[in-house]
Amino acid sequence: MKVGIAGCGGIALGYAAFLLKEGHQVTVWSPSGVSSRPLVGTELEVSGVLEGRFAVKVSASAAEMMASSDVIIIAVPGYGHRKVIDVIVPFARDGQSLIVSAQLSLSAYYLSRALAARGIAADVAAWATTVLMSRRTGPTSIAVGGVRQLLEIAALPGERGEACLDLCRSLFGERFRLVPNIFAIALGNLNPPIHLASALCNFTRIEKAEYWANYDGITPSVARLIEALDKERVALADAYGVKVRTVEEHYRLTFGFPEGHPIAEMAAMVHKQRQGPPGPTSLETRFITEDVPFGIVPLVKLAERKGVALPLHQAGVQIFNALCGRDFVRENDLLDEIIDHLGAMA
């Protein structure tokens, strides 16, 4: 299958390597053009749970990537979703399928509306999280830390759910579960609350650029905060009539642990067995600049529409506003475009 990937970070390149290994044709496009430049004329070196060297084709433009691809995967941080969508939609054509990995701020809905406005009949699949965990270790190298056993997807339009499920499975294997709508995806993404707790409780380490191991930073106290945030998120999902996995289920399914281990214990086992990625060492980490405005803020907005209290999520936004001297609510450039249209979908 011909697959175009919008993005050239660790996740995007992890997808490229995975798909190339499975025999698909892959083209990557970097919105800035900077991160893809080192890959021209050389091979991508992949280590971790996926290993090898892969020749990754690089597109010079969005138009070129769209023209050569039947499937497009958007794999950029949440703050880049609107920009990338606005760039690629003019080149979309009937019959293409577009995957948002992973959806933040209901960006798949924004994409679907943009396609419809142009009269394009294209499937949109929204993922609750990424298929794999991967990070760049150099200009032409990445480390893949793991491939998830299960993740949820939703389709727009909804009646294309089975087709989108079949497509995702044909690309990445039998690891997907179809959920009813994108609210289940928006409320099922566990990265924002987990990262909120980790970043808040390890904030001075991040600001001072100290080395720390991500999973080692999830101590019993941090795990209690994660679990308290999780209770708020699950209650919000109940208000929207969707079922989402708990954070405990998320860790078990991600790392293959048996039932019965608390969050802090599983985090400690991940750290001991695999180390995992290092924690962030800059306030420009996606734990803050992506997950707060594009992960936590949308939950607060969705809660306001249903009259559900999310005191810890709301406090988290305000605390990070104060710590960083920013207004993360205003930094979300997607919600204002679609918030008034959500009533009919809820």
N, C-alpha and C positions, 0 to 999 in steps of 0.2 A: 504494500500500500504506500502511496505517496503522502508523506506527512511533513507539514511545515510547522516549525516551532518558533513562536514569537517570544524571544528572550534568549539570553546567552549566559545566565548565571549557573550556579551549581545544579539546581533542579532541572533547568532546561537542558543542560548538557548531559545530565543523568538520563533524562528521557531519550535523548539522541542516541546515547550508547546502548541503552536497553533495546530500543527499536531497531537499531542497526544490527545488533546481535541476533535479533529475531528475523532478520532478512527484509525489513522494510526499507524504503528509500526515504531519507531524511534530509531536510534543509532547515538550517537555523537562520534566523534574522535577528540582529541586535538593534533595538530602536535607536541607540546612540551610535552604533557602529564601532565603538571602542573595544568592547569586550570580545567581539568576534574577530577582530583584526589579527591577533596572534595565531588563530586557527587556520588561516589561509595558507595553503601549501604545506601543512604539517599534519600530524595526527594528534588526536586527543588521547591522553594517557589516563586510564581509569584504574583505580585501586579500590580495595574494600570487598564488599560482598559481590560486586561485579568487577571483573578484571579484564584488561585487554587494551589494545590500541585501535582507535577507530578514525577513519578519514571522514570528517564531518563537512558536508557541503555548506558553504556560507552564501546566503543571498545578499546582494548589495542593497536591496530595497524591499519594502513591504509588497509592492506590486509584483515583483519577481517571485517572492515566496508564495503569494496567493495564487499566482498563475500556474505554478508548478505543483500545487498541492491539492489533494482531495480532502484531507483532514488538516485542521489547524489547531494547535494546542497553544493557548495563551499561558505562558509560564513566566510572568514577571511579578514583582511585588505589588501589593494592593494599590499603592500610590501611583502605579503605572498603568492600571487597568483602563481607565478612561482614555488616556492618551493613546494607548495601543489600539483600543477598540475604534476610536475615531479615525485612526490612520488606516486600519485594514478594511473596515466595512465598505468603503467605496470600491474596493477591488473584489469583494465577495461575489460569488455567483450561485445560481440555483444548484441545489444538489450537494453543495459542500456541507461538511460537518465541522462545527467549531466546539472545542472543549476549553473550559475555563478551569485552570488548575493553580490554586484552588480558588473557588469563588469567595470573594470578600465584598461586603457592602452590596450584596445582591447584584453584583456586576454582570452576571449572566442574564438577568432581566433587562438591564440596560443594553446589553449586546443584542438580545432578542428584539427589543423595541427598535433599535437602530437598523437592524436588518429589515424588519417589517416596514419601516418608513421608506426604505428603498425598494420595496416590493420583492425582496429576495426570499425565496423559500429554502431555508437552510436550517438544519437541526443544531440546537445548542445543548451541550451537556455540561452540567455544573458538578464539580467534585467538591466533597467536604474537606478534603485535604489532599496532599500530594501522594502519588503512588510510591515514591521513594524518598529517602532522606539522603541528600547529597550536598557537597560544598566544594567550591573551587579551592584547590591547594596551590595553584600557580596559573600562569597565563594559558597553559595548554594541558592542565591536569585537574582532575577532580577525584574526590574520595566518596564512594557511595556507602553510607553507613547502614542501610537496611532497605528492604522492600516490604511494604505493608501487606499483611495477609488479607485485610478487608477494608474497603472504603465505600462510602455511599455516593451515589450519583442521582441527579434529578435531570429531567429533560424539559426543554421548551421548544415547541409546544408539548404539553403533557402527554398527548396521544402518541408521541414519538418515543416514549420511554423504552419500549422493548428494542427498537432499532438502535437507540443510543447505547443501551446496555450491551447489545451484541457487538457494536462497534468497539466499545472500550475493551471488552473481553478479547476481541480479535487482535487488539494491539498489545494489551498488557496482561492477558490471562484472566483466569476465573477468580478474580479477587474483588469484584464489584457487586454491590447490592443496590437495587433500584428503590428509591424512596418517592413518596407521592408528589412532592413539590419542592421548590427552592427554599421555602421556609425551613424544611427539615435539614437542608444543606447549610443554610445560614446559621441555624441553631445547633448544628452538629459539629461545627468546626471547633475543636478543642485547643488549637494552638493559641488563640488570643488570651483566654483566661489563664492557661498554664504559663505562658510567657509573661503575662501581667504580674503574676505572683513571683515568678523567678526574677524578673527585672527589678521589681520593687524591693524585694528582700535582699538582693545582691547589688543594689544600686551603686554604692560607693566603690565596689570592685570594678563595675563597668566604667564609672567615671574616671577612676584612677588607672584604667587600662591594666589591671592586674590579671594574671592568668587565673582562671578557675574553670573547673570542669562542669559542664551544664547540669548533668544529672547528679553530680556530687553536691550541687547547690540546692537540690530539693531535699532539704532536711525535714524532720518530722513537723516542725512548725510551718515551713513553707508548704508542705503537703496538706496541712490542715486548712491553710488559706485556699489552696487549690480546690479542696473538697467543698469548702463553703461557697466559693464562686460557682462550683459545679451545681450545687443545689439550686442556686438562683437561675442558672441557665436551664436546668431540667424543668423547673417550675414554669419558666417562660415558654418552653417547648410545649408543655401541657396546655397552656393557654391558647396556643396556636393549633392544638390538636394533632401534633406530630410526636412521634417517638424517636428519641435520640439515645445513643449509647452514653453511659456514664464515663467519667474519667478513668475509673478503675477498669472498665471494659476496654477502653481505648488502649491503655498500657498493656493489658493482657494480649489483645489482638495484634498490637504493633510488634511486641517483642516475644510473643509465644509463651508467656508464663501461664501456669495453671491457676485456677481460682484459689482464693484464700490469702493472697498477699496484699497488704496495704500499699498505698501509693509510695510512701517513703521507702519501704522495703524494696519495691520493684525498682525504684530509681537507683537505690544503692546497688542492686544486683546488676543493673545496666552499667553503672559506673565501674564496678569491679570486673565484670566479664568483658565489656567492650570499650570502656572508657567513654565512648560517645564524643560528640563534638565539644570543643571548648566553649565556655560561655562568652557572650559578647564583651568586647573591650572598648566600646565607643558608644556614646549616647545616640549616635546615628544608627544604632542597631535596629533591625526589623522588629525585634521584640517590642520596641517603643514606637518607631516612626511608621510601621505598617500595622502592627496588631492593635495599638490603641485607637487611632482614628478609623481604621477600616475593619477592625474586628470587634472591639469593645463598644465603640460609639454606636454602630448599627444595632447592637443588642439593646442598648439603652433606648434608642429611638423606637424599636419594635415594642419594647416594654411599655413605653409611654402610650402607644396606640391601644394597648390592651389593659392599661391600668395596673400593670404588674410591677411590684417594687423590686428594684435591683440595687440596693444600697451599696453593696461592695463594688459592683461594676461602676456605678456613678462616682463613688469616692475614688476609685482607681483613676478615672479620667481626670478628675479635678486635681488629684495629687500629682499626676504626671504633668498636667498643665503648669502647676506651680514649680515642680522640680526643673522642668525644661524651659520654662519661660515661653511657652507656646500655647496656642489654642487648638487642640487636636480635633475639636468638633468642627471648627471652620476649615480645617485642612482636608476634610473628607469632601471630595469634589463629585461624588456620585449620588449621594442620598437625596439631595435637594431636587435632582432631576426626576426621581422616580417615586419619592415618598408619597406623593398625592395619588399615585396610581395603584398603591398596594392594597387598598381597601377591598377591591373586587377579588383579589387573590387570596385574602386571609380566610 
